Amino acid sequence: MATARLARAAPIAAGAALHAAGGRLPLLGGDTEIDWKAYMAQVEGVINGTYDYTQLQGDTGPLVYPAGFVYIFMGLYYATGQGTDIRMAQHIFAVLYLATLLLVFLIYHQTCKVPPFVFFFMCCASYRVHSIFVLRLFNDPVAMALLFLSINLLLAQRWGWGCCCFSLAVSVKMNVLLFAPGLLFLLLMQFGFRGALPKLGICAVLQVVLGLPFLLENPIGYLSRSFDLGRQFLFRWTVNWRFLPEALFLHRAFHLALLAAHLTLLFLFAFCRWHRTGESILSLLKDPSKRKVPPQPLTPNQIISTLFTSNFIGICFSRSLHYQFYVWYFHTLPYLLWATPARWLTHLLRLLVLGLIELSWNTYPSTSCSSAALHICHAVILLQLWLGPQPFPKSIQHNKKAH
């Protein structure tokens, strides 16, 4: 009941936090604007009839986001007087922020894992998140709002609609793909390979439909720009690797090592933590009714834990984290810290981890110490996820007794 009351009160508290400075939203000025003008210039190019992605440019460089971004920010372009009414844009993003909080609290309400006092941190204690949403007007919050809507649909067992919203989120920004390994695992566990194909087909078809005007004009240009997995990041903006020499940060061998570590940890969690039925993991490819272990409905904690952990592993081994990327996992941190409690990690230590992460993201420019502190906090969370009780209980002994 306490969690439910807090879920209802959280948006109000968050709104109060947004208006704390004199009860007004700060206008986006020249000294704080980063990507908004570039977004509007890129969208304006499409409005003017340019569908070749290689020809779409803004002040900060070429358009590098998929087609869903174009359509959503095209709507914002018209809603804000061709991008000039910044006050209107900020109010729209304030509503988006409150809607995101509502979606997040609906997710947490189904888990009953996180103590209510933690949600104050989520609502009011992060200046950086408020800035990303309402001051900077980045596209990352749009993608994450769609992602949390997708998770709510998955929790309601609306798998088709959940996959549709997941694909929409990917079409706004590619970072949502960090959740994809977890989603694939859940689809295979729930439906098997054949049953998962239609859901995966929904994701793929939606990407084709959204990108069709650009694919018809220049398919290679669209795919290489909007889904560029080899994109090089600038060292000056990195939050997580400041303690490295710039040459190492930019080296391809370092990127490949991070990718190898990312995939290795995903496989370890999939084999040892998520899949705990006693059968080979290849059994996930079978129809659930033909498996040795009787299929059980996925619980909310199993769904949420798998998706949040999948994303968090990707964050830990990201080639670079920029300041707006904080919203990629900020709202998942309380669950990651409290859902699988380890005895050695007290409430106070968990709050300390949250505080250090927040401090690291608010240190500008980042320093060697802030980057190192961020990695230490990530390592503590990963260790707890590995050692703590798992949402997928072992079922070997139960199965033997049944036989």
LINBELGI-V764245 format. One line per field, one symbol per residue. phi: phi as a letter, one per 40 degrees, with the letter a starting at -180 (. if undefined). psi: psi as a letter, one per 40 degrees, with the letter a starting at -180 (. if undefined). A space follows every 50 residues. Layout:
BEGIN
phi->???
psi->???
END
This chain:
BEGIN
phi->.ccccccccddcccccccbccggbccccbccbcbbdccdcccccccdchc bcdcbcbbcchccbbccddcccccccdccbgggcccdccccccccccccc dccccccccccfbbcdccccdccbbbcccdcccbccfccdcccccccccc ccccccgcccccccccccccccacdcccccdcccccccccbgccccddcc cdcccccccccddccccaccccccccbccbdcbcccbccbbcccccccdc cccccccccccdcccccccccbbccbcgcccccccccdcbcccdcbdccd cccccccccdccccccbccabccccdccadcccdcccbcbcbccbcdccc cccdcccccccccbccbdccccccccccccccccccccdccbccbccccc ccc
psi->ddddddddedddddddddedgeeihhihideehceddddddddddddeeh ehdeehiadeaiheiiddddddedddddefffedgddddddddddddddd dddddddddedfdhidddeddddeegddddddddddfieddddddddddd dddddefgddddddddddddedieddededddddddddddeidddddddd ddddddddddeddddddgddddddddfgeehhihddehdefdeiidddde hddddddddddddddddddddeddhfeeiideedeihdeeidhhiihhid ddddddddddddddddfidihideedededeedddddedghidegidddd ddddddddddeehhiiiddddddddddddddddddddiiiegiieddddd dd.
END
